[in-house]
Amino acid sequence: MRYLIKILITGLAVLVSSYLLPGVTVDNMLTAVGVAAVLAVLNAFVKPVLIILTLPITIFSLGLFLLVINAFIIMLAGKFVPGFKVDGFWYALLFSIVLSIVNSLFEASNRENKKKD
């Protein structure tokens, strides 16, 4: 149940982030939840492999190359999910940053609501 709530929160964050960035298009909420699910799978299986393969570059850039990996993962999700379109690398990079911020805000709000209950 907790995993499903996290996917729904991330889907909402995807939808909000797409409204904030003109280069990212999400058709509807169902597509946003699909993007969240695909991102979860890609982050679980593809991202660790990419991190290991690019470890020297990541260390040399003091971890900033992880942003490039995140942008690549988002562009890859755009290939898998119909109705989700990213116009280029820079929009994917910005989307990654905005998505992280919006998702953090939603998760913090969710934690506060759980404390009140």
C-alpha positions in Angstrom: 0.0 0.0 0.0 2.8 2.4 0.9 4.5 1.8 -2.5 1.2 2.6 -4.3 0.9 5.8 -2.4 4.4 6.8 -3.3 3.7 6.1 -7.0 0.5 8.3 -6.8 2.4 11.1 -5.1 5.2 10.9 -7.7 2.5 10.8 -10.5 1.0 14.0 -9.1 4.5 15.5 -8.9 5.1 14.6 -12.6 1.8 16.3 -13.5 2.7 19.5 -11.6 6.3 19.5 -13.0 5.0 19.2 -16.5 2.8 22.2 -16.0 5.8 24.2 -14.8 8.0 23.3 -17.8 6.9 24.1 -21.3 9.2 21.4 -22.9 7.6 18.5 -21.0 4.1 17.2 -22.0 1.9 14.8 -20.0 -1.5 13.9 -21.4 -3.4 13.1 -18.2 -3.1 11.8 -14.7 -3.1 8.2 -15.8 -0.1 8.9 -18.0 1.6 10.7 -15.1 1.1 7.7 -12.9 2.5 5.5 -15.7 5.6 7.8 -15.9 6.0 7.5 -12.1 5.9 3.7 -12.3 8.3 3.5 -15.2 10.7 5.9 -13.5 10.5 3.7 -10.4 11.5 0.6 -12.4 14.2 2.4 -14.4 15.6 3.9 -11.2 15.6 0.4 -9.6 17.3 -1.5 -12.4 18.9 0.8 -15.0 20.2 3.6 -12.8 22.5 1.5 -10.6 24.1 0.0 -13.7 24.7 3.4 -15.2 26.1 4.7 -11.9 28.6 1.9 -11.7 29.6 2.3 -15.4 30.1 6.0 -15.0 31.7 6.0 -11.5 35.0 7.6 -12.6 33.2 10.5 -14.3 30.8 10.8 -11.3 33.7 11.0 -8.9 35.6 13.5 -11.1 32.5 15.7 -11.4 31.9 15.5 -7.6 28.6 13.8 -8.2 27.2 16.3 -10.7 27.2 13.6 -13.4 24.3 12.0 -11.5 22.1 14.8 -12.9 23.0 13.7 -16.4 22.1 10.1 -15.5 18.7 11.4 -14.1 18.1 13.3 -17.3 18.9 10.2 -19.4 16.5 8.1 -17.3 13.7 10.6 -17.9 14.4 10.7 -21.6 14.3 6.9 -21.6 10.9 7.0 -19.8 9.7 9.3 -22.5 10.4 6.5 -25.0 8.4 3.9 -23.0 5.3 5.9 -22.0 2.9 7.1 -24.7 1.6 10.5 -23.8 4.8 11.6 -22.1 7.1 13.8 -24.2 10.3 15.5 -23.3 11.7 18.0 -25.9 15.3 17.5 -25.2 18.2 16.9 -22.8 18.0 20.3 -21.1 14.2 20.0 -20.4 14.9 16.5 -19.1 17.5 17.9 -16.8 15.2 20.7 -15.6 12.3 18.2 -15.2 14.5 16.0 -13.1 15.3 18.9 -10.7 11.8 20.3 -10.6 10.4 16.8 -10.1 12.7 16.2 -7.2 11.7 19.4 -5.5 7.9 19.0 -6.1 8.1 15.3 -5.0 9.9 16.4 -1.8 7.3 19.0 -1.0 4.5 16.4 -1.5 6.2 13.8 0.6 6.9 16.3 3.4 3.2 17.2 3.3 2.2 13.5 3.4 4.5 13.0 6.4 2.9 15.9 8.3 -0.5 14.5 7.6 0.5 11.1 9.0 1.9 12.8 12.2 -1.5 14.5 12.8 -3.4 11.2 12.5 
